[in-house]
Amino acid sequence: PVIAFLDTEFTGLVGDPQLLSVGIVVGKDCPCEFYAEVTDRTRILAASSFARDAVLPQFGKVAGAACSYLELGRRLSAFLATLSRSLKAGETIEIAFESDKDWEFLLNAVKDAGVAQSESVVGALSPVNVYNIAGFAAGDLAARSYFKAQALAPLSRHHALCDARALRIAFDAANASSAVAMSLSRSAPPLSQKDINPTRASQPASMARAH
């Protein structure tokens, strides 16, 4: 299946959050990206202090990304429709995200754009919250390392495209770590009866004291 890693930036969590930008990075098998940011004055003015400090200063760094909210929806629909053409019968585009809010914003943007193919586009999508996979251990370490490397780059943390790239890296790292652990468990020698039922004499002193 096609896996597309999604991140969004928005005005804030209080009141009525409004979408500011969308970043999508498709997996290694089909390398392509999508990014768009809104220029609607009402949305910009509604930005929280956090969005004004961390998100909006990174706007204008991707050529051609600025557009109205409705245009963002049209561009997003066209991008997803193009991805869906590569699907085989019965396949869907798995939209991977760390917050359900990202999925909600994507759906609303596609629907609000009012394009003819919006229903077929949405029908080809399968939402997958991967926070429990990518947000911990190896995934979290990989994302942190990526953000650290991007600190002085044009696109850094809290830019939707940068965060979508980090999510893909975290997901890949978590899966690789899981695969290695599984491989190691398969290659480990089987436990002997002695390992399964150790005698008190064979136990470390610390374990013997605990009994």
C-alpha positions in Angstrom: 0.0 0.0 0.0 1.0 3.7 -0.4 1.8 5.3 3.0 1.6 9.0 3.2 2.9 10.7 6.3 0.8 13.8 7.3 1.4 16.8 9.5 -0.6 20.0 9.8 -0.1 23.3 11.5 -3.1 25.3 12.7 -4.1 28.5 14.6 -4.2 27.0 18.0 -6.1 24.5 20.3 -8.4 27.1 21.9 -11.7 28.0 20.4 -12.1 27.0 16.7 -8.8 25.7 15.4 -8.2 26.6 11.8 -5.8 25.0 9.3 -2.6 27.0 8.4 -0.5 24.5 6.5 -0.3 20.9 5.3 2.7 18.7 4.7 2.7 15.2 3.3 5.6 12.9 2.6 5.0 9.6 0.8 7.1 6.6 1.7 10.3 5.4 0.0 8.6 3.3 -2.6 6.9 6.3 -4.1 9.0 9.4 -3.1 7.0 12.6 -3.5 5.9 15.5 -1.2 3.1 18.0 -0.9 3.1 21.3 1.0 0.8 24.3 1.0 0.2 27.1 3.4 -2.7 29.5 3.6 -2.6 33.2 3.1 -6.2 34.0 4.3 -6.0 37.1 6.5 -8.6 35.9 9.0 -6.7 32.7 9.6 -3.4 34.5 10.1 -4.9 36.9 12.5 -6.5 34.0 14.5 -3.1 32.4 15.1 -2.2 31.8 18.7 1.0 33.2 20.2 2.7 29.8 19.7 1.7 29.7 16.0 2.9 33.3 15.6 6.3 32.4 17.2 7.0 29.0 15.7 4.8 28.4 12.6 4.2 31.7 10.8 7.9 32.8 10.7 8.6 29.7 8.6 6.0 30.6 6.0 7.2 31.7 2.6 10.2 29.3 2.5 8.7 26.8 0.0 8.3 28.3 -3.5 4.7 28.4 -4.7 3.2 27.0 -1.4 1.2 30.1 -0.5 -2.5 30.0 -1.4 -6.0 30.5 -0.1 -7.6 27.8 2.0 -9.9 26.7 -0.8 -6.9 26.5 -3.2 -5.1 24.4 -0.6 -8.0 22.0 -0.6 -8.0 21.8 -4.4 -4.3 21.2 -4.6 -4.5 18.6 -1.9 -7.3 16.8 -3.7 -5.3 16.8 -6.9 -2.2 15.4 -5.1 -4.2 12.6 -3.5 -6.0 11.8 -6.7 -2.7 11.4 -8.5 -1.5 9.1 -5.7 -4.6 7.0 -5.9 -4.0 6.3 -9.6 -1.0 4.1 -8.6 -3.1 1.9 -6.4 -3.9 -1.7 -7.2 -7.4 -3.1 -6.9 -8.5 -3.1 -3.2 -5.6 -0.9 -2.1 -5.9 2.4 -0.3 -3.6 5.3 0.6 -2.7 4.9 4.2 -2.6 8.4 5.8 -0.3 8.2 8.8 -0.4 10.9 11.4 0.3 11.4 15.1 -2.8 13.4 16.0 -6.3 12.8 14.9 -6.6 16.5 14.4 -4.3 16.2 11.4 -6.7 13.7 9.8 -9.7 16.0 10.5 -8.0 19.0 8.9 -7.2 17.0 5.8 -10.7 15.7 5.4 -12.2 19.2 5.9 -9.8 20.8 3.4 -10.7 18.3 0.7 -14.4 18.5 1.4 -14.5 22.3 1.7 -12.7 22.7 -1.6 -15.8 21.3 -3.3 -14.0 19.6 -6.2 -15.8 17.0 -8.2 -13.6 14.1 -7.2 -13.6 14.8 -3.4 -15.7 11.7 -2.5 -13.6 9.4 -4.6 -10.4 10.9 -3.1 -11.6 10.5 0.4 -12.8 6.9 -0.4 -9.3 6.0 -1.3 -7.8 7.0 2.0 -7.3 5.0 5.2 -6.4 6.9 8.4 -3.8 5.4 10.7 -2.7 7.1 13.9 1.0 5.9 14.3 1.8 7.9 17.5 2.2 4.7 19.5 4.6 3.3 16.9 6.6 6.4 15.9 6.4 8.5 19.1 8.5 6.4 21.5 11.9 4.7 21.8 13.7 4.4 18.5 11.1 6.4 16.6 11.3 9.3 19.1 15.1 9.3 19.1 15.2 9.3 15.3 12.8 12.3 15.2 14.7 14.2 17.8 18.0 13.6 15.9 16.4 14.8 12.7 15.0 18.0 14.3 18.4 18.7 15.9 20.0 18.5 12.4 17.3 20.8 11.0 17.6 23.5 13.7 19.5 25.9 11.4 18.0 24.6 8.1 15.4 26.6 6.2 12.7 24.3 7.4 12.7 23.2 11.0 10.4 21.8 13.6 6.8 23.1 13.5 7.0 23.5 9.7 4.4 21.0 8.4 6.6 19.6 5.7 9.6 19.2 8.1 7.4 17.5 10.7 6.0 15.2 8.1 9.5 14.2 7.0 10.4 13.6 10.7 7.3 11.4 11.1 8.4 9.2 8.2 11.9 8.9 9.6 10.5 8.1 13.1 8.2 5.4 11.7 10.9 3.8 9.6 13.3 3.8 12.6 10.6 2.2 14.9 9.9 -0.5 12.3 13.6 -1.2 11.8 14.1 -1.5 15.5 11.1 -3.8 15.9 12.4 -6.0 13.0 15.9 -6.2 14.5 14.4 -7.2 17.9 12.3 -9.9 16.3 15.3 -11.2 14.3 17.4 -11.4 17.5 14.6 -13.2 19.3 14.4 -15.8 16.5 18.2 -16.3 16.5 18.6 -16.7 20.2 19.3 -20.3 21.3 16.4 -22.1 22.9 16.2 -22.1 26.7 17.3 -25.3 28.4 15.3 -26.9 31.2 17.9 -25.6 33.6 17.3 -22.0 32.3 13.6 -22.5 32.7 13.7 -24.0 36.2 16.9 -22.8 37.8 17.9 -24.3 41.2 18.5 -22.0 44.1 22.2 -22.9 44.0 22.5 -21.7 40.5 20.8 -18.3 41.1 22.7 -15.1 41.6 23.0 -14.1 45.3 20.6 -11.2 44.8 17.9 -13.5 43.5 18.5 -16.0 46.3 18.0 -13.3 48.9 14.8 -12.2 47.3 13.2 -15.7 48.0 
